[in-house]
Amino acid sequence: MASLPQMNNLFDVDFAAPIAGKFGHRAGTTLQVELAQTRSLSLVDAKLRVKWVLWGFGIISLAAFAKISYFGMAGSAPSDFSLSAALLPDRGDITDRNGVPLARAFPAYSLWYNPKALGEGSPLVKSPAEVAAALTAIFPDMAVADLQRRLASGKAGFLRNRILPDDANRIHALGEPALEFPRTTERYYPQGAMAAHILGQVGVDSKGRLSHGTFGMEQVFDAQLTNQATRGAPSVLSIDMRVQGALEDELMRGMLASGAKGAAGIVLDVDTGEVLSLASLPSFNPNRIDTAGAQNIFNLASNQVYELGSVFKSITVAAGIEYGTITDYARRYPAGLEREVGGHLVHDHKNYGETLNVPETLVYSSNIVAAQLGENLGWVRLKSTLQALGMDQRPAIELPAKGQSLWPAERKWSPVTTTTVAYGHGLSVTPLHMASAYAALVNGGIWRPATLRKLDAGQAPVGRRIWKASTSARMRQLLRMIVQLGTGRTANAAGFRVGGKTGTAEKYIDGVRFKDRVVTTFASAFPMDHPRYVVLITLDEPKANAATSFQRTAAYNAAPIVGKLVPRIGPMLGIYPDMSRDINISDLAPLVPNGAGE
């Protein structure tokens, strides 16, 4: 049996040999070379293509990196794209002066009804009544009848804001494609109702998305809170949440104790005009304003005008000192229980004596002598002083809700008007008006507008001079005497050197004076040897009860609130009780030998 030829290479046996047999050995060799070259060229081409792909990716990556680096260093980007803006919330934060968050935006879900989710036909798998009942089981505060009506209407619309992830899962389990929960941005107020009248609220559109601030500082800051260039940094308020919390707490206690229907409080920096706290009670929760909360949105501190009564007497006395109609503090003026002044009969709370001097007038809060001081001053000078304090205009502050004072018409500024305004009747202003006036009264005589924006060092407005520094110094003595010896004694917080003036006025509404309704105010400052802060408290219609010794006057309801508040906020603001210090009133004290008050 003949042996088979050895087959070392199948390629040579199958292809090269037959070709060589036909064309010779040289043809087979040439074909092998050509095939090898083809393989080599294909490999080179493949490697080149891979290199081109890698180069392409490299160039794209380098361009992207360069663009990102440019955005990071330049801090800006083309108008159609901003990497930093994409990472920011839709609305910036609001904080207090110490960085405590007061308003924040965060991603959330909303509940949206899309009746076209299933195409034509019924928008819901189950009946509207069944779906409404299932939703109210998840959200008990929703009205089932209203929900059923909206579902049955077949109209697309926003059903609810702020759906938590667990809520979304429960809605999804209902198996209703028409109930959608798109992602939205939610505005959240972590402090709840605290500082609600300052902050305000943000509106939402028909799909539950944030729109614009509707009132408060949310409205004032709206542009910078939504602008790409500024919303990354918080908008900082002047208020201190520690002081705000203490004010609201003590104000609520005093309001409830006296049975008042409302209350307002302000703590103001006397040198800058910065508002450390501002409160209006009752309040509301801006996270969810219900029907009851909606009735409390009106801001009593900046928007409600009142006849504030005897707190005006300090301004009348300061104007008299400034214009030289008061020079002798020992001079005695006719007093008693009632007396005709300026063509009308003026009454005092009680008979403090047949005659009173200027310090006694403030310590006892005499309407009769204050009317005479106003008469001596004259309407032109009294009016110009009040105008310089901004009392003929809306209060100076950023809040949109600012009450217009009720200012006597020029032709009606009669001698009677002059005497009644001198002791706090016939002119209605907001508590904020009075707080700013008292800041000027004790800070050396400079009036500055109130502000809710935190001011850096050296940013305080220049303001305008109302009184000489010497007039202000004398008023600090007199205000301290009122708290030590007179109607403000319940505000005399030990070691804090509080000074201030009480005011009680019958309410005057639509031309009718109600003798059974009063507004009480205590306007104060501390420490009087170097005033730093004004504290003003106003109560609307307090009642005479056991908690107020069955009295309705400010001495028994408004002043005690200051006496409790100052020791709480003083240490927060770097002011500590010091029994070894006080303002020197030795030259005036002998003029008020017995000390008394309303």
Secondary structure, DSSP 4 states (H G I P E B T S, - for coil): -PPPPP-S-HHIIIIIHHHHHHH-HHHHHHHHHHHHHHHHHHHHHHHHHHHHHHHHHHHHHHHHHHHHHHHHHHS---TT--HHHHHS-SS--EE-TT--EEEEEEEEEEEEE-TTTT-SS-S-SS-HHHHHHHHHHH-TTS-HHHHHHHHHHT--EEEEEEE-HHHHHHHHTTT-TTEE--EEEEEE-TTTTTTHHHH-EEEE-TTS-EEEEEEHHHHHTHHHHH-TTTTTSPEEBS--HHHHHHHHHHHHHHHHHHT-SEEEEEEEETTT-BEEEEEEES---TTS--HHHHTT-S-TTTT--B--GGGHHHHHHHHHHHHTS---TT--EE-SSEEEETTEEEE-SS---SEE-HHHHHHHT-HHHHHHHHHHH-HHHHHHHHHHTTTTS--SSS-S--PPPBPPPGGG--HHHHHHHHTT-S-BB-HHHHHHHHHHHHTTSEE---BSB---TT-S---EE-S-HHHHHHHHHHHHHHHHHSTTGGG--TTS--EEEEEEEEEEETTEEEEEEEEEEEEEEE-TTS--EEEEEEEES----GGGTT--SHHHHTHHHHHHHHHHHTGGGT----TT-----TTTGGG-SS----
